[in-house]
Amino acid sequence: MTTARRSARPAITDATWRDLARAAERVRKHAHAPYSKYRVGAALLTSRGVVSGCNVENAAYPLCICAEASAVASAVSQGYTRWKAIAVATEGPEAGAPCGACRQILAEFGTDLPVGLVVAGKVLRVVTVAELLPFAFDGKILAESTAPKAARAVTKKAR
């Protein structure tokens, strides 16, 4: 999904960011991080409330699940695919941003999504998915690259 298909998002209030930050911090405490000890929590604001997730490590590192991916999977499994914001809590002292894979996962649902970076229950910075992943691979790119050759020629002429 691209931002062009999405309407402008309403501003998130300071009070809402505080609530999201607290929710992300709460779920961060449940993270299963016995190897890295790097606990991450994510709280995704949907139209019907907050869906959260935490990272879950595995001895086979590629099988680990990031907090953001966990929250997204939980939201999608509950039928929520339009979100207002996501808060990502890390221990700090510097705020941790979503990894590259999570940036791509978030971009699937809209690059204008605000991402609050949280440490100690406080939002230290807010960025959009587009700022985190300026050249996201999206459905439009996939459709254009897999379209029949004749359709691609028409698309090029229209540009």
N, C-alpha and C positions, 0 to 999 in steps of 0.2 A: 504494500500500500504506500502511496506517495502522499506527501502533504497536500498536493493539489486537490485530492479527493476529500480532504478533511477541512471542516470549517475551523475558523480561528478559535482557540481555546480561551475560556474565561480565565482571568487572573486567579491565582491561588492566593488566598489570604495568609497572613502571617500565622494566624491561629490554626489554620488547616495544616500549614507546613509543620508547626509544632506538634500537632496530633500525629501527623505522618511520621515525623522523626521519632517520637516516643514509641510508636508501633514498630518501627524498624529496629529500634534499640531492644525492645522486648523480645522480638523474634530472634534477634542476633544471639541472645543468650541460649537459644536452643540449637544453635549450629553444631554440627558434628564435624569438628576440625581437629582430630587427634594427631595429624601429621604436620600440618602447617601452623596450627594454633591461630590461624587468621580467621576469625569469626566474622561473618557478614550477615546482615539482615536486610530485607527489602520489604517495603510496604507500598502497595500499588493502590491508588485511589480510583475506584470505579464509580459508576453512577449510583450504585447501591451500597457503598461502604468500602472498607479496606480489606484487601486480600494480601496476605503476607507470605514470605518464604525465607528460608535460610539456606546457607551452603551446607552440603552434605559431601564430605570427602570419602574417598575409598582408597584402599592400599594400591589399587591399580589406578593411578592418577587420572588417566583420560576418562575414567568413569565418574569423576566428581561432578556434582551439580552445583552451579552457582546460585546464590540467593535470588538474583534477578530472574534467572531461568525458572527457578522453583516457583516464584510468585506469578510469573507469566503463565506457566503451565496450570497452576491452581486456578487462576482467573479464567483462562480459556475453558478449562474443564467445567467451570460453573456457568459458562455462557457469556462471560464478560470479555469483550474484545475492544471496547472503547473506554479509554482511561483518561483521567484528568491529570495525574502526576504520579511519580514514583520517588520514594525516598530510599536511599541506600546508606546503611549505617556500617561504619567500620570503627576499629578501635582508635585509630589516630596515632600520633598527633596530627598527621596530615590526613585529609579526607581521601578515601580511595574511590576511584571511579569504576564503573562497570568495565569488565574485560572486553576485548574485541568481539568475542562470540556473543556476549550479552548485548553489546551495542547493536549487533546485527539482528538479534532476536527482537529487541525493542523496536528497531527500525521497521520491522515487518508490520507493525501496527501504527506507525506514524512517527515521522522524524521531528514533529513539533512538540512531542511529549516533554514536559519539564522534568528534569532529574535533579532532586535535591541531594547533595552530598553531605552526610551527617557524621559528626563525631560527638560523643558524649551527649547525645540527645539534642544537639543543636545543628541546624542547617547552616553549614559554612559557605556553601556556594550552590547556586542553581544554574544549570545549563540545560540545553535541549539535546535530544538525541542527535539532531543535525550537527550541533557543535562537537559532539563526541565522535561522530562518524559522518564527516562531510560528504563522502562519496559512497553512500550506502548502496548495496546491491538490492534492487527491488523488483517487484513483479513487472513493472513497465520495461525495465532492461531485459528481463527474461523473455517477455512476450515479443519484444522487438527482435531479439537475437534468435528466437526459434520460429518466427513467422515464416511462411513460405517466401521464396525469393521475390516474387512479383509484389507481394504486399510490402516488403522491405523497400523496394524501389519507389513505390508510391509514397511511403513514409518519408524517404529521403527528399523527394521532390517537394513535399509539403513544407519542409523546413526551410 
